[in-house]
Amino acid sequence: MIARGMTNPEIAAELFISAHTIKSNINRIFAKTGSADRAAAIRYARDHNLG
């Protein structure tokens, strides 16, 4: 969903969870992948065949 350019509120609405939960999960993704932003996280996912 991040790679599709969806915003946190859009992702939250599609998954029926809060935008705060999305933000927390994205921050965890950044920490675990060493990514500074969404573009870096997308690059990491593609480099590791995760998406």
PyMOL commands that place a pseudoatom at each C-alpha (Angstrom):
pseudoatom trace, name=CA, resn=MET, resi=1, chain=A, elem=C, hetatm=0, pos=[0.000, 0.000, 0.000]
pseudoatom trace, name=CA, resn=ILE, resi=2, chain=A, elem=C, hetatm=0, pos=[2.911, 2.298, 0.693]
pseudoatom trace, name=CA, resn=ALA, resi=3, chain=A, elem=C, hetatm=0, pos=[4.345, 1.432, -2.717]
pseudoatom trace, name=CA, resn=ARG, resi=4, chain=A, elem=C, hetatm=0, pos=[0.992, 2.280, -4.304]
pseudoatom trace, name=CA, resn=GLY, resi=5, chain=A, elem=C, hetatm=0, pos=[1.358, 5.792, -2.884]
pseudoatom trace, name=CA, resn=MET, resi=6, chain=A, elem=C, hetatm=0, pos=[-1.406, 5.478, -0.322]
pseudoatom trace, name=CA, resn=THR, resi=7, chain=A, elem=C, hetatm=0, pos=[-1.413, 7.872, 2.621]
pseudoatom trace, name=CA, resn=ASN, resi=8, chain=A, elem=C, hetatm=0, pos=[-1.671, 6.728, 6.228]
pseudoatom trace, name=CA, resn=PRO, resi=9, chain=A, elem=C, hetatm=0, pos=[-5.372, 7.664, 6.433]
pseudoatom trace, name=CA, resn=GLU, resi=10, chain=A, elem=C, hetatm=0, pos=[-6.091, 5.825, 3.168]
pseudoatom trace, name=CA, resn=ILE, resi=11, chain=A, elem=C, hetatm=0, pos=[-4.318, 2.693, 4.404]
pseudoatom trace, name=CA, resn=ALA, resi=12, chain=A, elem=C, hetatm=0, pos=[-6.132, 2.925, 7.731]
pseudoatom trace, name=CA, resn=ALA, resi=13, chain=A, elem=C, hetatm=0, pos=[-9.515, 3.197, 6.033]
pseudoatom trace, name=CA, resn=GLU, resi=14, chain=A, elem=C, hetatm=0, pos=[-8.832, 0.216, 3.773]
pseudoatom trace, name=CA, resn=LEU, resi=15, chain=A, elem=C, hetatm=0, pos=[-7.680, -1.941, 6.705]
pseudoatom trace, name=CA, resn=PHE, resi=16, chain=A, elem=C, hetatm=0, pos=[-10.301, -0.637, 9.164]
pseudoatom trace, name=CA, resn=ILE, resi=17, chain=A, elem=C, hetatm=0, pos=[-7.701, 0.430, 11.741]
pseudoatom trace, name=CA, resn=SER, resi=18, chain=A, elem=C, hetatm=0, pos=[-6.590, 3.810, 13.052]
pseudoatom trace, name=CA, resn=ALA, resi=19, chain=A, elem=C, hetatm=0, pos=[-4.169, 6.111, 11.264]
pseudoatom trace, name=CA, resn=HIS, resi=20, chain=A, elem=C, hetatm=0, pos=[-2.106, 6.116, 14.463]
pseudoatom trace, name=CA, resn=THR, resi=21, chain=A, elem=C, hetatm=0, pos=[-1.686, 2.331, 14.188]
pseudoatom trace, name=CA, resn=ILE, resi=22, chain=A, elem=C, hetatm=0, pos=[-0.551, 2.710, 10.581]
pseudoatom trace, name=CA, resn=LYS, resi=23, chain=A, elem=C, hetatm=0, pos=[1.963, 5.383, 11.575]
pseudoatom trace, name=CA, resn=SER, resi=24, chain=A, elem=C, hetatm=0, pos=[3.338, 3.147, 14.338]
pseudoatom trace, name=CA, resn=ASN, resi=25, chain=A, elem=C, hetatm=0, pos=[3.669, 0.185, 12.002]
pseudoatom trace, name=CA, resn=ILE, resi=26, chain=A, elem=C, hetatm=0, pos=[5.359, 2.238, 9.289]
pseudoatom trace, name=CA, resn=ASN, resi=27, chain=A, elem=C, hetatm=0, pos=[7.824, 3.585, 11.837]
pseudoatom trace, name=CA, resn=ARG, resi=28, chain=A, elem=C, hetatm=0, pos=[8.607, -0.014, 12.855]
pseudoatom trace, name=CA, resn=ILE, resi=29, chain=A, elem=C, hetatm=0, pos=[9.172, -0.876, 9.196]
pseudoatom trace, name=CA, resn=PHE, resi=30, chain=A, elem=C, hetatm=0, pos=[11.576, 2.066, 8.900]
pseudoatom trace, name=CA, resn=ALA, resi=31, chain=A, elem=C, hetatm=0, pos=[13.475, 0.947, 12.012]
pseudoatom trace, name=CA, resn=LYS, resi=32, chain=A, elem=C, hetatm=0, pos=[13.728, -2.704, 10.980]
pseudoatom trace, name=CA, resn=THR, resi=33, chain=A, elem=C, hetatm=0, pos=[14.822, -1.917, 7.434]
pseudoatom trace, name=CA, resn=GLY, resi=34, chain=A, elem=C, hetatm=0, pos=[17.045, 1.033, 8.271]
pseudoatom trace, name=CA, resn=SER, resi=35, chain=A, elem=C, hetatm=0, pos=[14.929, 3.203, 5.998]
pseudoatom trace, name=CA, resn=ALA, resi=36, chain=A, elem=C, hetatm=0, pos=[14.720, 6.953, 6.442]
pseudoatom trace, name=CA, resn=ASP, resi=37, chain=A, elem=C, hetatm=0, pos=[11.520, 7.382, 4.440]
pseudoatom trace, name=CA, resn=ARG, resi=38, chain=A, elem=C, hetatm=0, pos=[8.835, 5.645, 2.411]
pseudoatom trace, name=CA, resn=ALA, resi=39, chain=A, elem=C, hetatm=0, pos=[10.940, 5.587, -0.759]
pseudoatom trace, name=CA, resn=ALA, resi=40, chain=A, elem=C, hetatm=0, pos=[13.785, 3.809, 1.044]
pseudoatom trace, name=CA, resn=ALA, resi=41, chain=A, elem=C, hetatm=0, pos=[11.364, 1.288, 2.562]
pseudoatom trace, name=CA, resn=ILE, resi=42, chain=A, elem=C, hetatm=0, pos=[9.906, 0.569, -0.887]
pseudoatom trace, name=CA, resn=ARG, resi=43, chain=A, elem=C, hetatm=0, pos=[13.398, 0.146, -2.307]
pseudoatom trace, name=CA, resn=TYR, resi=44, chain=A, elem=C, hetatm=0, pos=[14.277, -2.250, 0.540]
pseudoatom trace, name=CA, resn=ALA, resi=45, chain=A, elem=C, hetatm=0, pos=[11.134, -4.304, -0.082]
pseudoatom trace, name=CA, resn=ARG, resi=46, chain=A, elem=C, hetatm=0, pos=[11.815, -4.553, -3.803]
pseudoatom trace, name=CA, resn=ASP, resi=47, chain=A, elem=C, hetatm=0, pos=[15.500, -5.400, -3.282]
pseudoatom trace, name=CA, resn=HIS, resi=48, chain=A, elem=C, hetatm=0, pos=[14.485, -8.223, -0.946]
pseudoatom trace, name=CA, resn=ASN, resi=49, chain=A, elem=C, hetatm=0, pos=[11.560, -9.468, -3.065]
pseudoatom trace, name=CA, resn=LEU, resi=50, chain=A, elem=C, hetatm=0, pos=[9.015, -8.528, -0.405]
pseudoatom trace, name=CA, resn=GLY, resi=51, chain=A, elem=C, hetatm=0, pos=[6.499, -6.797, -2.564]
for i in range(1, 51): cmd.bond("trace and resi %d" % i, "trace and resi %d" % (i + 1))
show_as sticks, trace
zoom trace
